[in-house]
Amino acid sequence: MPRYRRDDEGIDWEEMFQLFRHAPWWVGPAFAAGVLVLFFGVIPLLITAIGTTSEMAGPMAKLIRSVVPMIGAVFAMGILIVWGFAMVAKPFDRKRLDRQRGPETIDNLTWQQFELLLAEAMRRRGYAVERSGGHGPDGGVDLRLDRHGEKTLVQCKHWKATRVGVGPVRELRGVVAAEGAQRGMLVASGSFTSEARTFAAASGVELIDGKTLWPMIRAVQKVPASDAPSVPTAPAVGAVPACPRCGAAMERRVARRGPNTGKAFFGCSSYPQCKATLAIAESS
């Protein structure tokens, strides 16, 4: 996602917009209130205290005390304006996900809408989501997920006509290693080449193609499941299959105890509501 340029004071308004967009509604007003307290109360008191023991006493101190609250008021107003836009955007993100009726409607999204769709879907699956913003539709880590202390880096590829090759998988694997994340996930609205699937299976990068993505979206929609057509899916090498019980996307996990300790398997992402698992066939 392209980033807005910062203003002269170094304030990243786009980053603030994304923060408010994904945070509880009260964060924006609380932030603005904190700014007002700082500029109307704390800073003037500090200026007064310093002025009593220095040459700042007199007209200069009075001038500064009169300007500081105005700066704070402008800053707080800017925060509330950005927060207001973020509150308007929130319902659109939720409705966009609930309006999807199959892979065809997902294909009709722009790459920015596709990224927002995935962010909302992951949020409903229990992840804390940070939209880090790549460099357009063809590069960069787009989402950073955190759940139970496990960090997952997600790259989105909204390619309709071209299958995703091994290059983006290698790139994501390198970023995962560089940042010390536990998982990497590459999500495409289309499909992956066989080379990409083979490398993903060997490197531990999860691939979610268009056929696997739709059951994941459907599982977190706030509409009856009967309203959406069913899409048959099947496990594929390097891809994350759909849960055979509830239709949600499976997640690659490693057994930490029992007779299969250390072995990888697929577990349902809606656990503990659904405890379905699938074994991962070992390569010969």
N, C-alpha and C positions, 0 to 999 in steps of 0.2 A: 504494500500500500504506500503510495507517495506521501511524503511528510510535508506539512506546511513549514515555511521558514519561521524561525523565531523572531520576535520583535527586538528592538534595541536594548531592552532590559534583560534579554536572555530568557524570557518566559516562553515555554513551548505550549502554546494554546491547543495545538492538535493533541499533544500527549495528555493535557488536562481534560480535553473533550472525551478521549477514549477512557480515561480514568472514571469520569462521572458516568459515562455510558454503561460501564460494567459494574459500578459500585452501587450500594444502596442509595435511595433517593436523598437521604438526609446528609450525605457527605458534602455535597455542594454548598448548601446553606451553612453547614457547620464550618466549612473552610472559610467562607466569606465572613462569618461572624468572628472567627479567630483573627482574620486580617484587620477587621474594624477595632477589635480590642487592642491589637498590637499597635496600630497607627494612631488611634485616638487616646489610648491610655498609657501603654507601656513606654513607647518611644518618647512622647512628650515629657513623661516623668523623668526619664533618663537624661533628657536634654536639660531639664530644670536642675537636676542634681549636679550635672557636670558644670552648668553655668554658674552655680554658687561658688565653685572653687577655681574658676578659670576666667579668661577674658571673654568667654561666650555670653556672660551676663550682659543684659541690656538689649538694645534693638536687634542685634543679630540673633540672639536666642529667641526673642519674640517672633521674629520673621520665620525662623525654622519651625517653631512650634505651630505657627499658623499654616505653613505649607504642608507639613507632614500629614495632618488629617485629610487634606484634599487628595493627596497621593493615595492614601489608604482607601478613600471613598471611590476613586476611579478604579483602583485595583479590585476592590470588592464588587463593584458593578460589573467589571469585565468577567469576573468569576461567575457571577449569577447569570450573565448572558450566555456564557459557554455551557453552564449547567442546564439552562433552559433548553438550549438546542439538543443537549444530550438526552434530556427527558423526552423530548419530542421523538428522537430517534429510537428510543427503547421499544416502543410498541411496534414500530415498523420491523425491527429485527425479529421480534416474537411472531408477528403475523406472517413474515416472509417464510419462516420455517413451517408454520402450520398450513400455509397455502400450497405447499408442494404436494403433488399427486403422483409423482413417478419420476423416473430418470429423465423423461422428456422435458418436464418443467424445470428441472435442475439445469439441464443443458441450455435453457433459454436465459439463464442468469448471466450477468456480466461477471468478470473475475473478481471485482470488488464485492459484489453481492454474494458470490460463491464463498468467499472468505468469511463474510459476516454470517452466512448460513451455518458454516462449520463451527464458528465461534459460539453461536447460540446453541447448537446441538451439543457441543462438548460441555457447555455450562449446564445444560439440563442433565447431562450424564454425571454430574457431580464434580467437575473439574473447576478449579480457579483458572480463568482464562486471561491471558495478556496478549493483545494483538501487537506484535512487535513491528510489523510492517516490513515487507520485503522491498524490492526495487521494481515493482510492477508485476505483471502476470507471469514472469518467467524466472524469478529468482528470489533468494532470501528465505529465511525462516519466517513464516507468517504468524504462527500462533505458538505461544509457550504455555503449556498446561502444567498444572500442579494438583496432585491429589494424593493425600496421605504421605506427603513428603517425596513423592516420586515425580521427577521432572520429565516431561515429554515435549520434544520439539516437533512441530508440524509444518510441513511445506505443502502448499496447495497448488495443484496444476489443473486449471480449468481449460484443458485442451480438448476440443471437440473432434477435430479431424485427424490429429496425429497421436499415435500411441507414445506413451512416455517411455523413454529409453533408460539405459543404465546410468547415464551421466548424472541426472538429478538424484538418483539413489546413492551414488558414490559421494556426491556433494553433501547430502544430508548426513550420511554416516560420518563424514569428516567433522561436520559442525557438532554433532552429538558428542563425539570424542573430545573435541576441543573445549566444549562447555561443561563437560562432565555430567551430561544428562543421562538418565537411565534408559530412555527409549527415544526412537525416532519414528515418525509416522508420515508417510507420503500419501496424500489423498488426491485422486484424480477423478474427474467426471467421466473420463473415457476409460482407456485400458492401458496395460503395460506390455512391453515386449517380453519375450521369453528370457532374454538376457537380463533384463531388469528384475524379473521374478527370481531367477537363479541367484543373482548377487544378493538380493534382499533376504532370501532364505538363509544364505550363508553368513550375512552380516547382522541379522537381527532387526533390520528395518521393516516395519509393518507397512504393507501396501494395501490401500483401500481403493478399489476401482469403482466405476459407476454402478455395477451390479451389486456390489457389497455395500456401497454407500447408501443406497435407497432404503434397505431394511433398517439401517442405523438411524436414518432420519425418521422413518415411519414409527420406530419404537419410542421416540421422544416427543412426537407430535401430540398436541392437546386436542385430538379429535379421535372419534372411535376408529378402531383398526379397520372396520368394515367399510369405512369411507374411502379407503385407499386400496388400489389394486395390489394383489400379491405378485411378487417378482421372484421366480425361482432362482436360487443361488447355489453354488457348489464350492467347496473348498478348492483352492488352487495353490500351487507352489508359490511361496512368497506373498500370498494374499491372506487377508483376515476373513474367514468365512462368517456367514450369518449363523446366529444361534438356531439350532434345529428345533428348539422348544418355543422361544418367544420372538424370534426374528431379529433381535438386536445384534449388533456386531460383536464378534468374539474378541478377546484380548489375549495376546501371547504372554504367558506367565511361566514361572519356573517353580516346581514343587520344592518346598523348603523342609518338608518332613515326610515320613512314611517310606514305603518301599521304593517309591519313584523319586526320591530326593535328588535334585539336580537336573531332572529331566524337564524339558519344555512341554507345554500343553496349551490348548486354547480354553479359556474360561469365559463365560458370559459376562459382558460389561455391566449388566444390570444386577450382578451379585450384590447382596445376598437374596434379592427377590427371586432371582433365577440362578440355580446352581448347576446348570448344564455345563459339561466339559466335552472337549474333543481331543483325542490323542493326535500328536504330530508324528507322521510317519518318518522314521529315521532313514536318511539316505544311505544307500549301500556303497 
